[in-house]
């Protein structure tokens, strides 16, 4: 991989709002046009599949990582630049982090949140110095953002760590921020 790469966490479901898939497709287009490779969970369904298909359709590279036990269950994408099959979720997440220059969370469920918070925690512990970005599609993350602020107000997160994750409102804003602030 020679291009910059974004590790994107998102749902294997499309969710209930069509904007989740639409903005994932827009992000994929902008990534390909900006020569930013996609590193993600490897599924062909949901927001994940829409994002991967968009990057591929616009000529970009897509690298998926999926544990063996999920290859059939999550419907591994057959058309990726490369699919890495790992032995565990821990191996999957470490590989995705190592291949990437930044982290993004699109709408998703528990897995998306777990991966997002791991990237935030690793940054807090100075295990990486990569941007962590939220695409707040149609206010999807408003409640989570408020909760993270409350963690600071109640003394569980230091004020200097509250802004580890950068909230963006549009795919264009996210790409612009990443291109201006990625370091590796």
Secondary structure, DSSP 4 states (H G I P E B T S, - for coil): --SEEEEEE--SS--S-HHHHHHHHHHHHHHHHTTEEEEE--BSSHHHHHHHHHHHHTT--EEEEEEGGGTTTTTB-TT-SEEEEESSHHHHHHHHHHH-SEEEE-S--HHHHHHHHHHHHHHHTTS---EEEEE-GGGTTHHHHHHHHHHHHTTSS-GGGTTSEEEESSHHHHHHHHHHH---
